[in-house]
Each structure stands twice: as C-alpha cells, then as structure tokens.
C-alpha cells in the first residue's frame, strides 16, 4: 500500500476533510502517470466534489493530465473520476467542458483508454448534454419499461415476504431496470425494506428528487451510503450524489455531513473477532 492509498484508507474512516490537504500535495508532484500521484488526485477530486469545489477539481484534472499524460503510464488507463471533473466543471463552475476534453485528449498517447474516452465525450457532449454523461444518470420521471426478458420479472408478483434474500434483490433490480418507481415506492412503504443495492438506492433517490420529496430522497441517499464499496484502492467516496444534478437536489446538510464524517466501505466493517482461549 503506497502513501496515497494509506491516506485514502484513513479518509474512508470519516476523515475525508482532514486527508484532503495531503492528497492535494501528493497530486501536485511530478510523475503522476506511474506512481501514487494520480491515485491521490482521483481521491482528491472526489472529495472536492463533496465540498463544492468543482472548479478546483476540474483544474486539478486538467493539470494532472497535461503534465503527466504524455508519460503514458497508469494514468492513461483511467477515466473515473477525471471525466466527471471536466464535465461537472461546466455545470457547477461555468468552465466549458469541450475545450478541456480536447486539450486533455491531445496529451494522452494514441490508443490509450483515457484518450478514447475523452474523445468520445467530446463527440457526445453536443448531442447529449452534460447530465446523461455523468455517473448514475437515470430516466427519473420517465415511463415504465416492459418486463419482457428482465431477470427477476417473474418474482415481482409473488409475496415479497416469502422470498429469500437473493430473490428480493432480483425484485429490486427488476423494478429499477424497468423504471417502475410506483411499485418500488409501494414495496418500500409496505415492507420498510430498503433495497440492498447502492445503484437501486440512487435510482429511488433520483425519483424522489424529481418528485420534490426531499425527505424520502435523503433517506435513500443515507441508505446508499451503507451499500457502497470502492471499486479500486484510490476510490475514496461515492461521487454520483453530488455530481448528478437530480441527485444533488436531495443532498441535504444531513446527507453531506454523513458522507464526509462517517466510515464507509471497508472502513465501516466491524473489526474481526479476536480469538479467546477458554
């Protein structure tokens, strides 16, 4: 575990704001394509989203890529959360994304993942706009889609209380897949059973946000916190709630404080039991 990963691991204990200065210091060092520098930058970007410093997150991303992208190291295999930083800068900091996407893409060697992604974003941005290109976007407020071919469709009409845990998960996934918020809301109301999946909690939070039901949206974002797991060592804190505009509308002070100060992911797990000899 390198120094950045140690800071990130400690940040996940609820020390995000305390760890941010150290992450920013490491992120400013040279050699970010091959060392812990880009990892520190990625985690710092995520935390900056939560503190509302979108211009700073976009600036950090652009300077990192322009400085270290030509080196062709590990940085060039990443896209998250750097793509979000450039896009969100347009929404929340009046920093046009298109010029930055183009400038950053030019600094990445041909054929690398980050270059392909930035080039694709620059092509899609005029067609789709920013919001659909940000993480966890969904058709909130849209029509229900058919159940045909959806895994778990056959379980929806069964008695939920008689289903096993894995079957209940399939029910929630099927409702999310078909955008059937009406049934999902009724299921939550009738059983009090919140979905176990992080993505489904965000989907429901977005629906509540679109309906102006802030308290319900807040509840789902708080539930999502306990269901999130990092997908990489640098992944410090989930960023979709604060970069996706619809979800952002239900990020209350309570939600923000919860995410920034509570243990999350592996840091939230109970300590392993210690053996005691009789």
Secondary structure as UniProt FT lines:
FT   HELIX           3..11
FT   TURN            12..14
FT   HELIX           16..27
FT   TURN            32..34
FT   HELIX           37..50
FT   TURN            51..52
FT   HELIX           54..68
FT   HELIX           69..71
FT   HELIX           74..77
FT   TURN            80..81
FT   HELIX           82..93
FT   HELIX           97..106
FT   TURN            110..111
FT   HELIX           113..128
FT   HELIX           131..133
FT   TURN            135..136
FT   TURN            140..141
FT   TURN            148..149
FT   TURN            151..152
FT   HELIX           153..155
FT   TURN            156..157
FT   HELIX           160..162
FT   HELIX           165..177
FT   TURN            178..179
FT   HELIX           181..191
FT   HELIX           198..210
FT   TURN            211..212
FT   HELIX           214..225
FT   TURN            226..227
FT   TURN            233..234
FT   HELIX           240..243
FT   HELIX           245..248
FT   TURN            249..250
FT   HELIX           253..261
FT   HELIX           265..268
//
